[in-house]
């Protein structure tokens, strides 16, 4: 399939260049790129990036230093001036591309929103697009995993073994439901809210990690049993907790053999927000996930919840942006405090039905 036939790529809100495997010649650009450059795709194809503007030089140098087309590259705060336009400051991402090309190629995505302070709307657009792509890629392997778990059950007889296969099927079904909803991730109506005990979600998340090989990482649970029920989507908040715990485990395993993840809950007084209609509501349920890892790089700490922002060598920078979006759709708040040796994510959640008023003032 040629890139010009790819509606997702064509409709991306940010400029997208498709390059050859060396990152040199331009093979195709989307409509947003045409509008940004003020040129048609036909007039750009075959040219090199620095022909358009010498300000693309740092990107080209990055690709020369990293010639493997399967490597994902990122850059931040790059000043680019185009003809007849003032200089803007942009972020960029170079990732593998195989569509319409033999031998592979590279795709360059320019984050045009970087010219102005990021807004929830601009972040939602990027997450929504990526959600559709991820949902499509998840469906087939999920079906295979569930089928394998069902086949395993035939030869298993111990209760503990059957419990694990049941857990696999339950989690595959949960991820499948999440994949179904990712195509409409920007729509809060995709949530299915109900009242439930947040500790049930946390215990299930911890069980998942305890059944994986995380040698050298200790998970400590410190729950307040008097907490009221939260009101939200059980599966979506499960995804939030899994992502935050997983990030903590990855952080501590990278630098130490005595990793510690502490999960705490408590009642928080005085935290209130307002819906767009002006109704005030409280956020009394707090979940804190604390790790003793290296801390978040100060250069990205303020942007850690934005799409494509990550300190992981092979990360995509999507996990925390999805976490932030889910919490926001619940009318909640997520915050992070980080220093060397300690990172704490705090999630504050409501206990009442906001009647589709989760958008806050």
Secondary structure by P-SEA (a helix, b strand, c coil): ccccccccccccccbbbbbcccccccccccaaaaaaaccccccccccccccccccaaaaaaaaaacccccbbbbbcbbbbbccccccccccbbbbbbcccccccbbbbbbcccccccccaaaaaaaaaaaaaaaaaaacaaaaaaaaaaaaaaaacccaaaaaaaaaaaaaaaaaaaaaaaccccccccccbbbbbcaaaaaaaaaaaaaacccccbbbbbbbccccccccccaaaaaaaaaaaaaaaaaaaaacccbbbbbbbbbbbcccccccccbbbbbccbbbbbbbcccccccccccccccccccccccccccaaaaaaaaaaaacbbbbbbbcccbbbbbbbbbccccccccccc
